């Protein structure tokens, strides 16, 4: 699976059909990380500096 994979869209649809409220994040895990949000890797939890080109998110502090 790569960044162009639509598997999460199908999973979101399946959960929505079961009655769960779902949202799809445009850009997937790449934009999650670029927004400065935590990602768990084999090396532990990694938080990158947020990328001003992809987010309006401003970290606190």
N, C-alpha and C positions, 0 to 999 in steps of 0.2 A: 504494500500500500504506500502511496506517495501523497504529496500535498494535493494532487488533483483527484484523490479518491472521494467518492460520494457515499461511502459506507456509513458515515455518521448521519447523513441526511436520511438514509433508510432506517437507521436505528431510531432517530428522532421521530420519524413518522410512526414507527411501531409503538413507541411509548405514547405518542399523542393519541393513537387509536385506542390505547388502553385507558385513556383519560388523564394522563399526566400532562402538566403544563411543560412545554419544552421551548427552548430557544436554540437557534443555531448561530454560532459565532463565525462571522465571516473571517476567513483567513485561517481558521482552525488552530491547531497547536502552535504553529509558527507565530501567528499574531498574538496568541495568548502569551507566549514567551516574550515577544517584542513589546508587549504592554507592561512588562516588568512583573508579571505574575509568576508564582512558583511553579516549577516543573520538577517532578521527581525523576532522577536518573539513576543509573547503577552506581554513580559516585555520591548519591544523596540528593537533597533538594537544592536546586540551583535557581537563583533569581537574577536575571539579567537587568542591566539598566534599561529603562524604557526608551523606546525609539520614537522621537518626536515626529518622525515622518509617517507613522502609522497609528498614532493615538492622540486623543485629547486628554488622556489620563495623566494627571499630575500627581506624583507621589507626595505624600505628606512630609512635612519637615523641611 
